[in-house]
Amino acid sequence: MKKFLSIFLVAILAISLTACGSNNSGTENTNSSNGDSGEQIKPEKIVMGFVPSQDSDSIADTVQPLADRLGEELGVEVEGRVMTDYTALIEAMGSNTVHVGFIPAFGYVLANEQYGAEVILKSMRHGSGTYKAQYLVRADSGIESLADLEGKVWAYGDATSTSGFLFPASQLMDEFDISSTQDLQTNFFSDTIQTGGHDQAAIAVLEGDADVATTFDDVRTTLTEEYDTIMEDLKVLGYTEEIPNDTISVTKELDKELVQQIKDAFLSFNDDEEMIQIMNDVYNWDAISEATDEEYKVVKETYEKFKDSISF
């Protein structure tokens, strides 16, 4: 069991140290050319970074067809690399050992702030470019409101997850006049568990290891095959406000012409049923849409709450 404050500080420190120590040349055999934003790179192999939101054992096999097809479209080798967590992915993008990152809104905000990563595309689900986080509790827990969560154990997937941590924490801090994340962790909740995935957070509640899990809406549907009564065993206590969908983001040093080719290739997958199915298998994407930094302003504003209450 880990407190988020410690995890968050370690994550920020790791990112900061990488920023200081990186020479932005983490990819071998690259050709560089001068662009509007300084030195740009055209790697001989493009590396896409992924973090498992659910089953980490199968995602590597799932993303391989996507990497192969993107490589065919671009005429260059593309590797799909599965990272341990979003902090590792952000660090890898900062050092240019990963060029294209599938990262959620909060992860993008951190990558943009630390390394100037640029969002180019976003996911669409059920025709929407936004979603909500949900609070899951056992149906027989007696927990009926957010106020009932005081003194309970909170499970979330990843410390840099937008729906797993950032937006639920922000909502709770606002609703109960909690001044800092440390107070949220130590005075409101009795303990926290970082599980490594949204599904594992839900399972922690199902099995009695935690009282509440915060996940994307609705993670339960991904677990019905293994836990056939989960829809009845766990109930949704409430939701957060709307959250911008997860992103495809690129490093700021990546050649701008190549970035446009990557964007065009992904957008062309909207007309390819097989590729959209692969995107759905990886992260439940129904379609791919262009995205701009402005769309993630609400996430940046939410993040400011944590910057004000944590020194780093």
PEPEDA-V833849 format. One record per pair of residues at least 24 apart in sequence whose C-alpha atoms are under 10 Angstrom apart, sorted by the first residue. I is the first residue (numbers start at 1). J is the second residue. D is the distance in whole Angstrom. If there is no record, write none. Layout:
BEGIN
i={I I}
j={J J}
d={D D}
END
This chain:
BEGIN
i={1 1 1 1 1 1 2 2 2 2 2 2 3 3 3 3 3 3 3 3 3 4 4 4 4 4 4 4 4 4 4 4 4 4 4 5 5 5 5 5 5 5 5 5 5 6 6 7 7 7 7 8 8 8 8 8 8 8 9 9 9 10 10 11 11 11 11 11 11 11 12 12 12 12 13 14 14 14 14 15 15 15 15 15 15 15 15 15 15 16 16 16 16 16 17 18 18 18 18 18 18 18 19 19 19 19 19 21 22 22 22 22 22 23 23 23 24 24 24 24 24 24 24 24 24 25 25 25 25 25 26 26 26 26 26 26 26 26 27 27 27 27 27 28 28 31 32 32 32 33 33 33 34 34 35 35 35 35 35 36 36 37 37 37 37 37 38 38 39 39 39 39 40 40 40 40 40 40 41 41 41 41 41 41 41 41 41 42 42 42 42 42 42 42 42 43 43 43 43 43 43 43 43 43 44 44 44 44 45 45 45 45 45 45 45 46 46 46 46 46 46 46 46 46 46 46 46 46 46 47 47 47 47 47 47 47 47 47 47 47 47 47 48 48 48 48 48 48 48 48 48 48 48 48 48 48 48 48 48 49 49 49 49 49 49 49 49 49 49 49 49 49 49 49 49 49 49 49 49 50 50 50 50 50 50 50 50 50 50 50 50 50 50 50 51 51 51 51 51 51 51 51 51 51 51 51 51 51 51 51 51 52 52 52 52 52 52 52 52 52 52 53 53 53 53 53 53 53 53 53 53 53 53 53 53 54 54 54 54 54 54 54 54 54 54 54 55 55 55 55 55 56 56 56 56 56 57 58 59 59 59 60 61 62 62 62 62 63 63 63 63 63 64 65 65 65 65 66 66 66 66 66 66 66 66 69 69 69 69 70 70 70 70 70 70 71 71 72 73 73 73 73 73 73 74 74 74 74 74 84 85 85 85 85 85 85 85 86 86 86 86 86 86 87 87 87 87 90 90 90 90 91 92 93 93 93 93 93 93 94 94 94 95 96 96 96 96 96 97 98 98 99 99 99 99 99 99 99 100 100 100 100 100 100 100 101 101 101 101 101 102 102 102 102 102 102 103 103 103 103 103 103 103 103 104 104 104 104 104 104 104 104 104 104 104 105 105 105 105 105 105 105 105 105 105 105 105 105 105 105 105 105 106 106 106 106 106 106 106 106 106 106 106 106 106 106 106 106 106 107 107 107 107 107 107 107 107 108 108 108 108 108 108 108 108 108 108 108 109 109 109 109 109 109 109 109 110 110 110 111 111 111 112 112 112 112 112 113 115 115 115 116 116 116 116 117 117 117 117 117 117 118 118 118 118 118 118 118 118 118 118 118 118 119 119 119 119 119 119 119 119 119 119 119 119 119 119 120 120 120 120 120 120 120 120 120 120 120 120 120 121 121 121 121 121 121 121 121 121 121 121 121 121 121 121 122 122 122 122 122 122 122 122 122 122 122 122 122 123 123 123 123 123 123 123 123 123 123 123 123 123 123 123 123 124 124 124 124 124 124 124 124 124 124 124 125 125 125 125 125 125 125 126 126 126 126 127 127 128 128 128 128 129 129 129 129 129 129 129 129 129 129 130 130 130 130 130 130 131 131 131 131 131 131 131 131 131 131 131 131 132 132 132 132 132 132 132 132 132 132 132 132 132 132 132 132 133 133 133 133 133 133 133 133 133 133 133 133 133 133 133 133 133 133 133 134 134 134 134 134 134 134 134 134 134 134 134 134 134 134 134 134 134 134 135 135 135 135 135 135 135 135 135 135 135 135 135 135 135 135 135 135 136 136 136 136 136 136 136 136 136 136 136 136 136 136 136 136 136 136 136 137 137 137 137 137 137 137 137 137 137 137 137 137 137 137 138 138 138 138 138 138 138 138 138 138 138 138 138 138 138 138 139 139 139 139 139 139 139 139 139 140 140 140 140 141 141 141 141 141 141 141 143 143 143 143 144 144 144 144 145 145 146 146 146 146 146 146 146 147 147 147 147 149 149 149 149 149 150 150 150 150 150 150 151 151 151 151 151 151 151 151 152 152 152 152 152 152 152 152 153 153 153 153 153 153 153 153 153 153 153 153 153 153 154 154 154 154 154 154 154 154 154 154 154 154 154 154 154 154 155 155 155 155 155 155 155 155 155 155 155 155 155 155 155 155 155 155 155 155 155 156 156 156 156 156 156 156 156 156 156 156 156 156 156 156 156 156 157 157 157 157 157 157 157 157 157 157 157 157 157 158 158 158 158 158 158 158 158 159 159 159 161 161 161 161 161 162 162 162 162 162 162 162 162 162 163 163 163 163 163 163 163 163 163 163 163 164 164 164 164 164 164 164 164 165 165 165 165 166 166 166 166 166 166 167 167 167 167 167 167 167 167 167 168 168 168 168 168 169 169 169 169 169 170 170 170 170 170 171 171 171 171 172 173 174 179 179 179 179 180 180 180 180 180 180 181 181 181 181 181 181 182 182 182 183 199 202 202 203 203 203 205 205 206 206 206 212 212 213 214 214 214 215 216 222 242 243 243 243 243 244 244 244 244 244 244 245 245 245 245 246 246 246 247 247 247 247 247 248 248 248 248 249 263 263 263 264 266}
j={155 191 192 193 194 195 185 191 192 193 194 195 159 181 182 185 186 191 192 193 194 156 158 159 160 165 181 182 184 185 186 191 192 193 194 159 180 181 182 183 184 185 186 306 310 159 182 158 159 160 194 87 158 159 160 306 310 312 310 311 312 87 312 86 87 88 90 91 159 160 87 110 114 312 312 87 88 90 91 87 88 90 91 92 94 110 111 114 115 91 94 114 115 312 91 90 91 92 94 95 114 115 91 94 95 114 115 95 91 92 94 95 96 94 95 96 92 93 94 95 96 97 115 251 253 94 95 96 97 253 92 93 94 95 96 97 98 99 95 96 97 98 99 96 97 255 253 254 255 253 254 255 253 255 253 254 255 256 257 255 256 252 253 254 255 256 252 253 252 253 254 255 251 252 253 254 255 256 96 99 251 252 253 254 255 256 258 99 253 254 255 256 257 258 259 76 77 78 96 97 99 254 255 258 75 76 77 78 71 76 77 78 79 98 99 70 71 74 76 77 78 79 80 96 97 98 99 100 254 77 78 79 80 81 92 93 96 97 98 99 100 101 78 79 80 81 82 83 89 93 97 98 99 100 101 102 248 249 250 79 80 81 82 83 86 88 89 90 92 93 97 98 99 100 101 102 103 248 249 80 81 82 83 84 85 86 89 98 100 101 102 103 282 283 81 82 83 84 85 86 87 88 89 101 102 103 104 196 197 282 283 82 83 84 85 86 196 197 198 282 283 85 157 158 161 196 197 198 199 200 215 216 219 282 283 157 196 197 198 199 200 219 222 223 282 283 197 198 199 200 282 82 83 84 196 197 82 282 281 282 283 282 282 278 279 281 282 278 279 281 282 283 278 274 275 278 279 266 269 274 275 276 278 279 282 265 266 269 275 261 262 265 266 269 275 262 265 265 261 262 264 265 266 268 258 261 262 264 265 196 157 158 159 160 161 196 197 110 111 158 159 160 161 111 158 159 160 114 115 117 251 115 251 117 249 250 251 252 253 251 252 253 251 250 251 252 253 254 251 250 251 249 250 251 252 253 254 259 248 249 250 251 254 259 262 247 248 249 250 251 246 247 248 249 250 283 160 161 162 245 246 247 248 249 160 161 162 163 243 244 245 246 247 248 249 160 161 162 163 166 243 244 245 246 247 248 295 296 297 298 299 300 159 160 161 162 163 165 166 167 243 244 246 247 296 299 300 302 303 159 160 161 162 246 247 249 299 160 162 246 247 248 249 250 293 296 299 300 160 162 293 296 297 299 300 303 160 300 303 249 250 251 249 250 251 252 293 300 251 252 253 250 251 252 253 249 250 251 252 253 254 247 248 249 250 251 252 253 254 259 291 292 293 246 247 248 249 250 251 252 290 291 292 293 294 295 296 247 248 249 250 259 260 262 263 289 290 291 292 293 245 246 247 248 249 250 262 263 266 267 288 289 290 291 292 244 245 246 247 248 249 285 287 288 289 290 291 292 244 245 246 247 248 279 280 283 284 285 286 287 288 289 290 291 244 245 246 247 284 285 286 287 288 289 290 245 280 284 285 286 287 288 284 285 286 287 286 287 244 245 286 287 242 243 244 245 246 287 288 289 291 295 241 242 243 244 245 246 163 216 217 218 239 240 241 242 243 244 245 246 162 163 167 168 215 216 217 218 238 239 240 241 242 243 244 245 162 163 164 165 166 167 168 214 215 216 217 218 219 238 239 240 241 242 243 163 164 167 168 212 213 214 215 216 217 218 219 235 236 237 238 239 240 241 163 164 168 202 212 213 214 215 216 217 218 234 235 236 237 238 239 240 201 202 205 206 211 212 213 214 215 217 218 219 220 234 235 236 237 238 239 202 205 206 208 210 211 212 213 214 233 234 235 236 237 238 202 205 206 207 208 210 211 212 213 230 232 233 234 235 236 237 206 230 231 232 233 234 235 236 237 232 233 234 235 205 208 211 212 233 234 235 211 212 235 237 235 236 237 238 237 238 171 172 175 176 212 237 238 172 175 176 188 188 189 190 211 212 176 184 187 188 189 190 185 186 187 188 189 190 191 211 188 189 190 191 192 210 211 212 185 188 189 190 191 192 193 205 208 209 210 211 212 213 185 189 190 191 192 193 194 201 204 205 209 210 211 212 213 214 191 192 193 194 195 196 197 198 200 201 202 203 204 205 209 210 211 212 213 214 215 192 193 194 195 196 197 198 199 200 201 202 204 210 212 213 214 215 193 194 195 196 197 198 199 200 201 202 213 214 215 193 194 195 196 197 198 201 215 194 195 196 197 198 214 215 216 215 216 243 244 245 246 299 302 303 198 214 215 216 217 239 240 242 243 244 245 194 197 198 201 213 214 215 216 194 213 214 215 214 299 302 303 305 306 214 239 240 241 242 243 299 302 303 214 215 239 240 241 214 240 302 305 306 240 302 303 305 306 239 240 241 302 240 305 305 305 306 308 309 305 306 307 308 309 310 305 306 307 308 309 310 306 309 310 309 223 230 234 227 230 234 233 234 230 233 234 236 237 237 238 239 240 239 243 284 298 295 296 298 299 291 295 296 297 298 299 285 291 295 296 283 285 296 288 289 290 291 292 288 289 290 291 291 288 289 290 290 290}
d={9 8 6 5 7 9 10 8 6 6 7 10 10 10 9 7 8 7 6 7 8 10 9 6 10 9 8 8 10 7 10 10 7 8 8 9 10 7 6 10 10 8 10 10 8 10 9 9 7 9 9 10 10 6 8 10 9 10 8 8 7 10 10 9 6 9 10 9 9 9 8 9 9 7 7 8 9 10 8 7 9 7 6 9 8 9 9 7 9 9 10 7 10 9 9 10 6 9 7 7 10 10 8 7 8 7 7 9 9 10 7 6 9 9 7 9 10 9 7 5 6 8 10 10 8 10 7 6 8 10 8 9 9 5 5 5 8 10 8 6 5 8 9 10 9 10 9 9 8 10 10 8 10 9 9 10 8 8 10 10 9 8 8 10 10 9 9 8 9 6 9 9 10 8 5 5 5 8 9 10 10 9 6 5 5 9 9 10 9 6 6 9 9 7 10 9 9 10 10 10 9 8 9 10 10 7 7 9 9 6 5 6 7 10 9 10 8 10 7 6 5 6 9 10 9 8 6 8 10 9 6 5 6 7 10 10 9 7 5 5 6 9 7 6 5 6 8 10 10 9 9 6 6 5 6 8 9 10 9 9 6 5 6 7 9 10 6 9 8 8 9 6 8 6 5 6 8 10 10 7 6 5 6 9 9 8 7 10 9 6 6 7 9 10 9 6 5 6 6 6 10 9 8 9 8 8 10 10 9 10 10 7 8 8 8 9 8 7 9 8 9 9 8 9 10 8 5 6 8 9 10 10 10 9 7 9 9 6 6 6 8 9 9 10 9 9 8 10 8 9 10 8 10 9 9 9 10 9 9 7 9 9 10 7 9 7 6 7 8 9 7 10 10 10 8 8 10 10 10 10 7 10 7 8 9 9 10 10 8 10 8 7 8 9 10 10 10 10 9 9 9 6 9 10 8 7 7 10 8 9 10 7 9 9 10 8 9 10 10 8 9 7 8 9 9 9 7 9 9 9 10 9 10 8 9 8 6 9 10 7 9 10 9 10 7 9 8 9 10 9 8 8 6 6 9 9 7 10 7 6 5 7 9 9 9 8 6 5 6 8 7 6 5 7 9 9 10 9 10 10 6 5 6 7 9 7 6 9 10 9 7 4 6 9 10 9 8 6 9 10 8 6 7 5 7 10 10 7 10 10 7 9 10 6 6 5 9 9 7 9 10 9 9 10 9 6 8 9 8 10 6 7 7 9 9 10 10 10 10 8 7 9 7 10 9 9 9 10 10 10 9 8 9 7 6 8 9 9 9 9 10 9 9 10 9 9 9 9 8 8 10 9 7 6 9 7 6 5 5 9 10 10 9 5 5 6 6 10 10 10 10 8 7 10 6 6 4 6 9 10 9 6 6 6 10 10 9 7 6 6 7 8 9 9 7 9 6 5 6 8 10 9 6 5 7 10 10 7 8 9 7 6 4 5 8 8 6 6 4 6 9 9 9 6 5 6 6 9 9 6 6 6 8 9 10 9 9 6 7 6 5 6 9 9 10 7 9 10 9 6 6 5 6 7 10 8 9 7 6 5 7 9 10 9 7 9 8 8 9 8 10 10 10 9 6 5 9 10 9 8 9 10 10 6 5 4 5 9 9 8 7 10 10 9 8 5 5 7 6 10 10 7 9 10 9 7 6 9 10 6 6 6 5 6 9 9 8 5 7 9 10 7 7 7 6 5 6 8 10 9 6 5 8 8 8 8 9 10 8 10 8 6 6 6 6 7 9 10 6 7 6 4 7 10 10 9 8 9 6 6 5 7 9 9 10 10 8 6 5 5 6 8 9 7 8 9 8 5 5 6 8 10 10 9 9 6 6 5 6 8 9 8 6 8 10 9 6 5 7 9 9 6 6 7 7 10 10 7 6 9 8 10 7 8 10 9 9 6 4 6 9 9 10 10 9 7 5 5 5 9 9 10 8 8 9 10 10 8 10 10 9 10 9 9 10 8 10 10 7 9 7 8 10 8 9 9 10 7 8 9 9 8 10 8 7 10 8 8 10 9 8 5 5 8 10 9 8 6 5 5 8 10 8 5 5 7 9 8 6 8 10 10 6 6 5 5 8 9 10 8 5 5 7 9 9 7 8 6 5 6 9 9 9 9 9 6 6 5 6 8 9 6 5 6 7 10 10 9 9 5 8 9 7 8 9 6 8 6 5 7 9 8 6 5 6 8 7 7 9 8 5 8 9 10 9 6 6 7 8 5 5 5 4 5 8 7 6 9 9 8 8 9 6 7 5 7 8 9 10 7 10 9 9 9 10 9 10 9 9 8 9 9 9 8 10 10 9 7 6 6 9 10 8 10 8 10 10 10 9 7 9 8 5 5 7 10 10 7 8 10 9 8 7 10 9 9 10 7 8 9 8 8 7 9 7 9 8 6 9 9 10 10 10 9 9 7 8 7 9 9 7 8 9 10 9 10 9 10 9 7 8 7 10 8 5 8 9 7 10 10 7 8 10 8 8 10 7 9 8 9 9 10 10 8 8 7 7 10 9 10 10 9 10 10 10 10 9 10 9 8 8 10 7 6 9 8 8 10 10 10 9 9 9 10 9 10 9 8 10 9 10 9 9 9 10 9 8 10 10}
END
